[in-house]
Amino acid sequence: MYDIPGYDKFMEIELIYKGWSDDKKSSIKIADGQHMLLRVSS
């Protein structure tokens, strides 16, 4: 994850295990309070 732009501003990372796909998903909270979804697939 270190090569993701803005990684240095991530305050909280929570893995998400729900869903039908095998994609890896994470809920991310940034320093300014915004929430983002990171989805990684092959």
N, CA, C and O atoms as a printed pandas DataFrame, in Angstrom:
     atom_number atom_name residue_name chain_id  residue_number  x_coord  y_coord  z_coord
0              1         N          MET        A               1    0.821   -1.211    0.000
1              2        CA          MET        A               1    0.000    0.000    0.000
2              3         C          MET        A               1    0.858    1.264    0.000
3              4         O          MET        A               1    0.358    2.350   -0.292
4              5         N          TYR        A               2    2.112    1.134    0.317
5              6        CA          TYR        A               2    2.965    2.318    0.445
6              7         C          TYR        A               2    3.107    3.101   -0.851
7              8         O          TYR        A               2    3.431    4.289   -0.817
8              9         N          ASP        A               3    2.874    2.465   -1.991
9             10        CA          ASP        A               3    3.012    3.163   -3.267
10            11         C          ASP        A               3    1.721    3.842   -3.721
11            12         O          ASP        A               3    1.668    4.365   -4.834
12            13         N          ILE        A               4    0.682    3.847   -2.888
13            14        CA          ILE        A               4   -0.585    4.502   -3.211
14            15         C          ILE        A               4   -0.456    5.996   -2.907
15            16         O          ILE        A               4   -0.085    6.370   -1.794
16            17         N          PRO        A               5   -0.757    6.851   -3.885
17            18        CA          PRO        A               5   -0.685    8.298   -3.632
18            19         C          PRO        A               5   -1.583    8.689   -2.456
19            20         O          PRO        A               5   -2.742    8.278   -2.397
20            21         N          GLY        A               6   -1.060    9.468   -1.538
21            22        CA          GLY        A               6   -1.818    9.920   -0.382
22            23         C          GLY        A               6   -1.757    8.973    0.804
23            24         O          GLY        A               6   -2.393    9.227    1.827
24            25         N          TYR        A               7   -1.000    7.883    0.687
25            26        CA          TYR        A               7   -0.922    6.899    1.774
26            27         C          TYR        A               7   -0.495    7.539    3.092
27            28         O          TYR        A               7   -0.941    7.124    4.162
28            29         N          ASP        A               8    0.363    8.541    3.016
29            30        CA          ASP        A               8    0.856    9.193    4.228
30            31         C          ASP        A               8   -0.252    9.916    4.994
31            32         O          ASP        A               8   -0.049   10.287    6.151
32            33         N          LYS        A               9   -1.414   10.123    4.379
33            34        CA          LYS        A               9   -2.535   10.804    5.044
34            35         C          LYS        A               9   -3.564    9.825    5.611
35            36         O          LYS        A               9   -4.520   10.249    6.259
36            37         N          PHE        A              10   -3.382    8.504    5.374
37            38        CA          PHE        A              10   -4.313    7.502    5.893
38            39         C          PHE        A              10   -4.209    7.459    7.416
39            40         O          PHE        A              10   -3.119    7.280    7.960
40            41         N          MET        A              11   -5.332    7.620    8.099
41            42        CA          MET        A              11   -5.355    7.573    9.555
42            43         C          MET        A              11   -5.869    6.232   10.065
43            44         O          MET        A              11   -5.451    5.766   11.126
44            45         N          GLU        A              12   -6.768    5.616    9.316
45            46        CA          GLU        A              12   -7.414    4.379    9.756
46            47         C          GLU        A              12   -7.698    3.516    8.529
47            48         O          GLU        A              12   -8.245    3.998    7.537
48            49         N          ILE        A              13   -7.329    2.246    8.601
49            50        CA          ILE        A              13   -7.585    1.301    7.514
50            51         C          ILE        A              13   -8.288    0.089    8.100
51            52         O          ILE        A              13   -7.782   -0.546    9.024
52            53         N          GLU        A              14   -9.461   -0.228    7.556
53            54        CA          GLU        A              14  -10.248   -1.365    8.050
54            55         C          GLU        A              14  -10.587   -2.271    6.874
55            56         O          GLU        A              14  -11.197   -1.827    5.901
56            57         N          LEU        A              15  -10.195   -3.534    6.960
57            58        CA          LEU        A              15  -10.500   -4.484    5.896
58            59         C          LEU        A              15  -11.990   -4.785    5.873
59            60         O          LEU        A              15  -12.635   -4.847    6.919
60            61         N          ILE        A              16  -12.541   -4.973    4.660
61            62        CA          ILE        A              16  -13.950   -5.296    4.474
62            63         C          ILE        A              16  -14.019   -6.703    3.890
63            64         O          ILE        A              16  -13.429   -6.982    2.846
64            65         N          TYR        A              17  -14.739   -7.578    4.568
65            66        CA          TYR        A              17  -14.826   -8.971    4.139
66            67         C          TYR        A              17  -16.163   -9.302    3.470
67            68         O          TYR        A              17  -16.384  -10.449    3.082
68            69         N          LYS        A              18  -17.048   -8.330    3.330
69            70        CA          LYS        A              18  -18.356   -8.563    2.726
70            71         C          LYS        A              18  -18.275   -8.475    1.211
71            72         O          LYS        A              18  -17.324   -7.920    0.661
72            73         N          GLY        A              19  -19.271   -9.023    0.546
73            74        CA          GLY        A              19  -19.356   -8.917   -0.906
74            75         C          GLY        A              19  -19.157  -10.246   -1.597
75            76         O          GLY        A              19  -18.712  -11.222   -0.992
76            77         N          TRP        A              20  -19.493  -10.270   -2.870
77            78        CA          TRP        A              20  -19.446  -11.497   -3.655
78            79         C          TRP        A              20  -18.098  -11.716   -4.338
79            80         O          TRP        A              20  -17.733  -12.853   -4.633
80            81         N          SER        A              21  -17.374  -10.659   -4.586
81            82        CA          SER        A              21  -16.126  -10.791   -5.345
82            83         C          SER        A              21  -14.967  -11.218   -4.449
83            84         O          SER        A              21  -15.054  -11.164   -3.222
84            85         N          ASP        A              22  -13.896  -11.638   -5.085
85            86        CA          ASP        A              22  -12.673  -11.986   -4.366
86            87         C          ASP        A              22  -11.737  -10.786   -4.236
87            88         O          ASP        A              22  -10.610  -10.921   -3.759
88            89         N          ASP        A              23  -12.208   -9.608   -4.663
89            90        CA          ASP        A              23  -11.398   -8.398   -4.554
90            91         C          ASP        A              23  -11.113   -8.096   -3.086
91            92         O          ASP        A              23  -11.926   -8.397   -2.212
92            93         N          LYS        A              24   -9.955   -7.500   -2.825
93            94        CA          LYS        A              24   -9.631   -7.060   -1.466
94            95         C          LYS        A              24  -10.145   -5.637   -1.324
95            96         O          LYS        A              24   -9.836   -4.777   -2.148
96            97         N          LYS        A              25  -10.927   -5.387   -0.282
97            98        CA          LYS        A              25  -11.532   -4.075   -0.082
98            99         C          LYS        A              25  -11.167   -3.543    1.305
99           100         O          LYS        A              25  -11.095   -4.302    2.272
100          101         N          SER        A              26  -10.937   -2.235    1.390
101          102        CA          SER        A              26  -10.616   -1.598    2.658
102          103         C          SER        A              26  -11.343   -0.275    2.757
103          104         O          SER        A              26  -11.469    0.458    1.776
104          105         N          SER        A              27  -11.820    0.021    3.956
105          106        CA          SER        A              27  -12.396    1.325    4.257
106          107         C          SER        A              27  -11.268    2.167    4.850
107          108         O          SER        A              27  -10.590    1.744    5.786
108          109         N          ILE        A              28  -11.076    3.357    4.295
109          110        CA          ILE        A              28   -9.957    4.200    4.704
110          111         C          ILE        A              28  -10.486    5.548    5.177
111          112         O          ILE        A              28  -11.341    6.157    4.533
112          113         N          LYS        A              29   -9.968    6.002    6.307
113          114        CA          LYS        A              29  -10.276    7.339    6.806
114          115         C          LYS        A              29   -9.001    8.168    6.677
115          116         O          LYS        A              29   -7.928    7.755    7.116
116          117         N          ILE        A              30   -9.141    9.356    6.063
117          118        CA          ILE        A              30   -8.005   10.234    5.821
118          119         C          ILE        A              30   -7.927   11.284    6.932
119          120         O          ILE        A              30   -8.896   11.495    7.661
120          121         N          ALA        A              31   -6.792   11.927    7.054
121          122        CA          ALA        A              31   -6.533   12.897    8.107
122          123         C          ALA        A              31   -7.588   14.000    8.187
123          124         O          ALA        A              31   -7.889   14.478    9.281
124          125         N          ASP        A              32   -8.158   14.415    7.047
125          126        CA          ASP        A              32   -9.145   15.509    7.064
126          127         C          ASP        A              32  -10.573   15.020    7.340
127          128         O          ASP        A              32  -11.517   15.807    7.263
128          129         N          GLY        A              33  -10.743   13.716    7.664
129          130        CA          GLY        A              33  -12.048   13.186    8.036
130          131         C          GLY        A              33  -12.807   12.502    6.911
131          132         O          GLY        A              33  -13.856   11.906    7.155
132          133         N          GLN        A              34  -12.304   12.572    5.688
133          134        CA          GLN        A              34  -12.973   11.920    4.559
134          135         C          GLN        A              34  -12.845   10.408    4.677
135          136         O          GLN        A              34  -11.880    9.894    5.243
136          137         N          HIS        A              35  -13.834    9.707    4.133
137          138        CA          HIS        A              35  -13.813    8.245    4.070
138          139         C          HIS        A              35  -13.696    7.835    2.611
139          140         O          HIS        A              35  -14.313    8.435    1.731
140          141         N          MET        A              36  -12.889    6.796    2.367
141          142        CA          MET        A              36  -12.687    6.299    1.010
142          143         C          MET        A              36  -12.781    4.774    1.009
143          144         O          MET        A              36  -12.620    4.135    2.048
144          145         N          LEU        A              37  -13.039    4.204   -0.151
145          146        CA          LEU        A              37  -13.031    2.769   -0.326
146          147         C          LEU        A              37  -11.883    2.433   -1.280
147          148         O          LEU        A              37  -11.797    2.968   -2.385
148          149         N          LEU        A              38  -11.003    1.534   -0.827
149          150        CA          LEU        A              38   -9.907    1.067   -1.671
150          151         C          LEU        A              38  -10.249   -0.353   -2.083
151          152         O          LEU        A              38  -10.508   -1.211   -1.239
152          153         N          ARG        A              39  -10.248   -0.594   -3.381
153          154        CA          ARG        A              39  -10.590   -1.918   -3.914
154          155         C          ARG        A              39   -9.461   -2.371   -4.817
155          156         O          ARG        A              39   -9.080   -1.660   -5.747
156          157         N          VAL        A              40   -8.921   -3.562   -4.546
157          158        CA          VAL        A              40   -7.804   -4.104   -5.314
158          159         C          VAL        A              40   -8.246   -5.413   -5.949
159          160         O          VAL        A              40   -8.741   -6.308   -5.265
160          161         N          SER        A              41   -8.066   -5.519   -7.249
161          162        CA          SER        A              41   -8.435   -6.748   -7.952
162          163         C          SER        A              41   -7.301   -7.142   -8.893
163          164         O          SER        A              41   -6.433   -6.336   -9.228
164          165         N          SER        A              42   -7.337   -8.390   -9.302
165          166        CA          SER        A              42   -6.281   -8.874  -10.197
166          167         C          SER        A              42   -6.512   -8.443  -11.626
167          168         O          SER        A              42   -5.714   -8.768  -12.505
